[in-house]
Amino acid sequence: MLENLNWKYKNPFIEEFTVTKEDIDILGHVNNKVYLNWCEIVSWKHSSRLGITPKVYEDLKCACVVIKSENSFTGSLFEGDQVAISTWIISTDKKIRLSRFFQVINIAKDQTIFTSFVDYACISLNNFKPVRMPKLFVENYNVTC
């Protein structure tokens, strides 16, 4: 059961992936950019579960965009490995910023391979300047750990 893996926080939002040949770089392990792609996929799935989709961004003319990312690689993944990736909203100021934490675990080893702290700011899609979060974001982007 994926919920029983060695997660840093309680209440993980989890997605499962299998490492494919396309994920592998010239060193024979998962390319660094793949971890970021997986985190983006998990982030969107989690946001969608909270009622915030790309369509909502378009309709409200605002979006949460990455302003800072701190990534740590503590192991490697290889073709065929099964991984679980979780995200949590770890803070929000309920105005223009929120932060997420991501954790990637090799399921077979219950070993954390990658973590990422990501800060987001809410911006206008009209001028790309910071704006206050709309009510829907404030109500739905709650700390989950």
Buried (B, 14 or more C-beta within 10 A) or exposed (E): EBEEBEBBBEEBBBBEBEBEEEBBEEEEBBBEEBBBEBBEEBBEBBBEEBEBEEEBBEEBEBBBBBBEBEBEBEBEBEBEBBBBBBBBBBBBEEEBBBBBBBBBBBBEEEBBBBBBBBBBBBBBEEEEEBBEBBEBBBEBBEEBB
